[in-house]
Amino acid sequence: MTNSSEGSGTGTKLIYEELTEQIIGAAIEVHKAVGPGLFEKIYEECLCHELALRKLKFQRQIPVPLRYKDKHLDCSYRLDLIVEDAMIVELKCVSQILPIHEAQLLTYMRLKNKRVGLIINFNVPILKHGIVRKVL
């Protein structure tokens, strides 16, 4: 898992560390059950079910409003999940996470005023190699 720096000392606690672990645990459970190679929507359905089983609150397919010079733009941007009203989770099924995916997550975090976000790429043999965590 790639992680942005949140502190350099040993024993430094990450922002939303427990929530991060719960979400990643749920994603690992989904990945173990269905494996790589499916469509993103299938992973979204499975992950939402797994989050519900873990009694985590979430919203899915949330519109991301965009304003440009006091004009509301209807660009139809939607982020995949917000978990516990705290963390944005973007799901991918790509050969690798690219800088544009990370930029997209950071933009969503800024626009929705959330400090922590995850990208979870299910199209990998071992899920921990498909996770990126970002902090603003």
C-alpha positions as CSV (number, residue, x, y, z in Angstrom):
1,M,0.0,0.0,0.0
2,T,1.3,3.4,-0.9
3,N,0.7,6.0,1.8
4,S,1.4,9.7,2.0
5,S,3.4,10.9,5.0
6,E,1.5,11.8,8.1
7,G,4.3,11.8,10.6
8,S,7.9,10.6,10.7
9,G,8.1,9.4,14.3
10,T,7.8,5.8,15.3
11,G,4.4,5.0,16.8
12,T,2.8,8.0,15.0
13,K,-0.9,7.3,14.6
14,L,-2.4,7.8,11.1
15,I,-5.5,9.9,10.6
16,Y,-8.5,7.6,10.6
17,E,-6.2,4.6,11.0
18,E,-8.9,2.2,12.4
19,L,-11.4,3.2,9.7
20,T,-8.7,2.7,7.0
21,E,-8.0,-0.8,8.4
22,Q,-11.7,-1.7,8.4
23,I,-12.2,-0.5,4.8
24,I,-9.1,-2.3,3.6
25,G,-10.1,-5.5,5.5
26,A,-13.5,-5.4,3.8
27,A,-11.9,-4.9,0.4
28,I,-9.5,-7.8,1.0
29,E,-12.5,-10.0,1.9
30,V,-14.2,-9.1,-1.4
31,H,-11.0,-9.7,-3.4
32,K,-10.4,-13.1,-1.8
33,A,-14.0,-14.1,-2.6
34,V,-14.3,-12.9,-6.2
35,G,-10.7,-12.3,-7.3
36,P,-9.4,-9.9,-10.0
37,G,-10.8,-9.3,-13.5
38,L,-14.4,-8.2,-12.9
39,F,-16.1,-4.9,-13.6
40,E,-15.8,-2.0,-11.1
41,K,-19.5,-2.0,-10.4
42,I,-19.4,-5.6,-9.2
43,Y,-16.6,-4.8,-6.7
44,E,-18.6,-1.7,-5.6
45,E,-21.7,-3.9,-4.9
46,C,-19.6,-6.5,-3.0
47,L,-17.7,-3.9,-1.0
48,C,-20.9,-2.1,0.0
49,H,-22.3,-5.3,1.2
50,E,-19.1,-6.1,3.2
51,L,-19.1,-2.6,4.7
52,A,-22.8,-3.0,5.7
53,L,-21.9,-6.4,7.3
54,R,-19.3,-4.5,9.3
55,K,-21.8,-1.9,10.3
56,L,-20.0,0.9,8.6
57,K,-22.1,3.8,7.2
58,F,-21.4,4.7,3.6
59,Q,-22.8,6.7,0.7
60,R,-22.2,5.7,-2.9
61,Q,-22.1,7.4,-6.2
62,I,-22.0,10.8,-4.7
63,P,-22.3,13.8,-7.0
64,V,-19.3,16.1,-6.9
65,P,-20.4,19.7,-7.6
66,L,-18.0,21.8,-9.5
67,R,-17.9,25.6,-9.5
68,Y,-15.9,27.7,-11.9
69,K,-15.8,31.5,-11.4
70,D,-19.2,31.4,-9.5
71,K,-20.8,29.2,-12.2
72,H,-22.1,25.8,-11.2
73,L,-21.0,23.3,-13.8
74,D,-23.0,20.1,-14.3
75,C,-20.1,17.8,-15.2
76,S,-21.7,14.7,-13.7
77,Y,-18.7,13.8,-11.7
78,R,-19.5,11.1,-9.1
79,L,-17.2,9.6,-6.5
80,D,-17.6,6.0,-5.6
81,L,-17.9,6.0,-1.8
82,I,-17.7,8.1,1.3
83,V,-17.4,5.9,4.4
84,E,-18.5,7.1,7.8
85,D,-18.8,10.6,6.4
86,A,-15.0,10.8,6.7
87,M,-13.1,9.0,4.0
88,I,-13.4,8.9,0.2
89,V,-12.9,5.5,-1.5
90,E,-12.4,5.3,-5.2
91,L,-12.5,1.8,-6.8
92,K,-10.6,0.9,-9.9
93,C,-10.1,-2.1,-12.1
94,V,-7.1,-1.1,-14.0
95,S,-3.7,-2.6,-14.9
96,Q,-2.0,-0.1,-12.5
97,I,-2.9,3.0,-10.6
98,L,-1.7,6.0,-12.6
99,P,-0.9,9.6,-11.4
100,I,-4.2,10.7,-12.9
101,H,-6.1,8.4,-10.6
102,E,-4.3,9.9,-7.6
103,A,-5.0,13.4,-8.9
104,Q,-8.7,12.6,-9.3
105,L,-8.8,11.3,-5.7
106,L,-7.1,14.4,-4.3
107,T,-9.5,16.7,-6.3
108,Y,-12.5,14.8,-4.9
109,M,-11.1,15.1,-1.4
110,R,-10.6,18.9,-1.8
111,L,-14.0,19.4,-3.4
112,K,-15.8,17.3,-0.7
113,N,-13.6,18.7,2.1
114,K,-12.4,15.2,3.3
115,R,-8.8,14.8,4.6
116,V,-8.3,11.1,3.8
117,G,-8.9,9.0,0.7
118,L,-8.2,5.5,-0.7
119,I,-7.9,4.2,-4.1
120,I,-8.5,0.4,-4.2
121,N,-7.5,-1.3,-7.5
122,F,-9.1,-4.8,-7.5
123,N,-7.3,-5.8,-10.8
124,V,-4.2,-7.1,-9.0
125,P,-3.2,-10.6,-7.8
126,I,-2.6,-9.3,-4.2
127,L,-4.9,-6.5,-3.1
128,K,-2.4,-4.8,-0.8
129,H,-0.4,-3.9,-4.0
130,G,-3.4,-2.1,-5.4
131,I,-4.1,0.3,-2.5
132,V,-3.1,4.0,-2.3
133,R,-3.9,6.2,0.7
134,K,-3.8,10.0,0.4
135,V,-4.1,12.6,3.1
136,L,-4.6,16.4,2.6
